[in-house]
Each structure stands twice: as structure tokens, then as C-alpha cells.
Amino acid sequence: MTIQEQQPELAEAANLFLLSLEASRSNEASLTISSFVRWCGAKRKPSSLAPAEVARFSQQFPPTDTELTQKMETLRKFLIYINKRKWTATSLAGHIKPRKAKSAKCRSGNGRPAQDPVYLTPEGYAALKEELVTLKARKPDIIKAIQLAAADKDFKENSPLAAAKEELGHVEGRINDLEETFKLAKVAEQYDSNRLQIGIGNRVTLRDNSSGDIHCYTIVTTREASPLKGKISDSSPLGRALIGRAAGEIVEISAPAGKICYKIETVGDSSG
């Protein structure tokens, strides 16, 4: 029996990987890994995966995806896992190459590179505003915790001090990021209940033509994309295919395993 014959199919390898994780981590990782398996082809053997496929999959995600680092780390761990099980000849983890943000070519009046607007749905804008208020309210408490921990004087073994400083760094970094976002923010047009075509803010129900599985997604702007929460960017492959389409139509997504066809079952607003 050859190594190829002893290998599980990619879908089974993914299930074994997810079972090896803690329950909470498995739930977070499942959508990323399932998306990778579906994109490559569930019945393929891990040894048939090519570095170029890994690179292309990792470049699907927009650079502004707030969960990009988490998704790439999940994919990296899965590729390391199947290599350690000797289901691939070499590790493919090094071929993960997320898409980089485009550098601005135009310059503003002050000589600095002009930055593209950050489009947000009304709900996304409100959520980020709420997050900013919460973070600013937390900051004084963290500073107080640092002051109390610093009073210990034993800095070499002062874990509370190090933890508080690290937390302050994360909070200040996020506050700066949010404030920069609001400088560029533009609120996307709200959902029109009379609109027939899919746009930002729509919740879309899709039926997989091959399996009959039902998938529900909300179309959002790039900044708000979170596939783990069922929110896909209008600039993602599926998002681009859905924009401007209507209920009853068929959309196709190209993947190494072939074309994936969906029927658009329903179109509604994000609260529907």
C-alpha cells in the first residue's frame, strides 16, 4: 500500500485536525479550514496540494480583514499538522502569502500619500464607535493597574506589571486604529427594502447546487468582513459574484476543485 493510498481525504484530515483542538478553538477554526477544504476540493489527498494553491487561497482575503492574522495562523497550523502526519512531502505553511495593502499613489495637498476611504455599513460604523468609547473608558483603569503593579518594585518577577503594560499597548493601538478609521470613514448606503439587486447590507441565503447545503451571509464592506460571523466582503470572490444579482439567479465561484454553483434563494436586510 502506498503513502498516497494510506492518506485520508482532505475533508477527513481537516476533521481530525479540528478534533485535535480545544472545543472553543475548534469552533473558531472550523470556518477557515472548511473554506480551504471546499476551495481545494474535499475528496483530494493532502499530498496533491500545491504551494501555488495555498498562496492563491491566502490571497483571497482583503488586507483590511480584521481577522486576517487569526485566519492565516489557523491555516498555517493545519498545514503543519498534515505535514507532521506525513500526508504532505514538505510543509506548505511557508507558502501562505496574504495580500498586501496597495500603497497610495496619489498625494494630498500636504504632500502625504492620499488614503482611500474606509466604507462602513451604518451598523458597522455604530459598532466601531461603541468599541472606541469602551476602550477609552478602560484606559484609565489599566493605567491605574500599572501604577499599582509598579509599586511592587520587584520588576524582574512582576508579571502583573508586564501584563498591564501589554494590555495598555493593545488598547492604545486599537484606539489609534479606530481614530484613523473614522478620519477616512464613509457610511455606505443603507439597505433599501424595495431594491431587488444585492448590495451592501443584504442578508443572502444561498443553496449549494451540488450538495443542497444552505448558507447564509451578510454582504458588508471590506473593513467589516468576518466570515466566522457570516459577514463577507463585497470585494471577496463570493461577494463580487453576488453584488447586483437577485433572488432566483445562479452564481458561480471558481476554485481548484472546479466551479462552485449557488442558487440565490432569498435576499433581505441584515436584520432579516
Number of C-alpha atoms within 10 A of each C-alpha: 5 6 10 14 9 10 19 17 19 25 21 15 21 23 14 15 19 19 12 12 12 9 11 8 13 17 13 16 21 17 16 17 21 16 14 20 21 16 19 23 18 19 14 16 20 25 19 13 17 13 15 13 18 21 18 17 19 20 15 13 23 19 17 15 18 14 15 18 12 13 20 18 14 18 22 18 13 21 24 17 20 23 18 13 10 15 23 22 13 15 17 22 20 13 17 21 15 18 16 11 9 8 10 11 8 12 11 9 8 7 8 10 13 14 13 12 13 18 21 24 22 15 16 19 19 12 12 17 14 11 15 19 11 12 16 13 11 13 17 12 13 18 15 12 17 19 13 12 20 15 10 12 9 11 13 8 10 13 12 16 21 16 15 19 17 12 16 21 13 13 18 14 11 15 19 12 12 16 14 12 18 16 10 12 17 15 15 19 13 14 17 13 10 6 12 13 14 23 28 23 26 25 22 23 18 23 18 16 13 9 9 11 10 14 14 16 20 27 30 28 25 22 18 23 26 17 17 15 11 15 21 25 24 21 18 17 15 18 21 16 16 22 16 12 17 19 17 13 11 18 17 15 14 12 15 13 14 12 12 15 17 25 19 23 17 15 25 19 18 17 8 8
